[in-house]
């Protein structure tokens, strides 16, 4: 969880527990970890929901994302991910299937921002057009999205 989001949750800072590990970001730089906290998190589409407790690391680094979920949390929730369609599905305790869709325009902006930051750090180059890199899955699979 990025620090700005942690602050926005208005969780008292004294609830953060110490974290002794080191975290490295995508551009291979060490990231300041302020601590961790366990939070019951609910995933919902307003018709059905499922809740799990997730251990979030509060990190002090800029990002266009709010937080990143790792496989253990996704597995605990029982998520099936379709990165092509920007959709996740998971079951509730009642047996319903919840479908969450990502706003594609926001996802594109986050993706471009993070690629730009990562690649500019690696190559120390001026801003570039992400479409010329051949790494933009939004172009390749655009016709397959709902």
C-alpha positions, 0 to 999 in steps of 0.5 A: 500500500502506498503511503498516500493511501495509508494516510487517506485511510486515516488509520492511526500510525501507531497501528503500523507494526515494524517491518525489518525486510527490504523492498525493491521497486520495479526500477531496482531501487530500495523502497522505504517500508514504514511498517505493515498492518493487517486490514480486513478488506472487502471486494464487492461489485455492489451485488455480492462481496467477499472479505479477507484479511490482508497484510499491507506493507506501507511503503513510501514511494510514488506510484500511480497505483493505490496498492498492489495485491500479491498472489497470496491475497488473490489466492486466499480470495480465490481470484481468477484474473483475465489481464486481457479483459481487465477483469477478476472473478471470485466466489463468495461464501454463498457461492455467487461469482463476483466480477470486478471490472477495471476502468480501462482509461484509468488502467491505461494511464497507470500503466503508461505512468509506471512504464514511463517512470520505470523505463526512464529510470533504466535508460535515463532517456526523455519521455517516450511514446509507450506504443513504440516499445511493443509492450502495450497490451492494450493495443494488442488485445483491444478488440478482445475487451468488453 
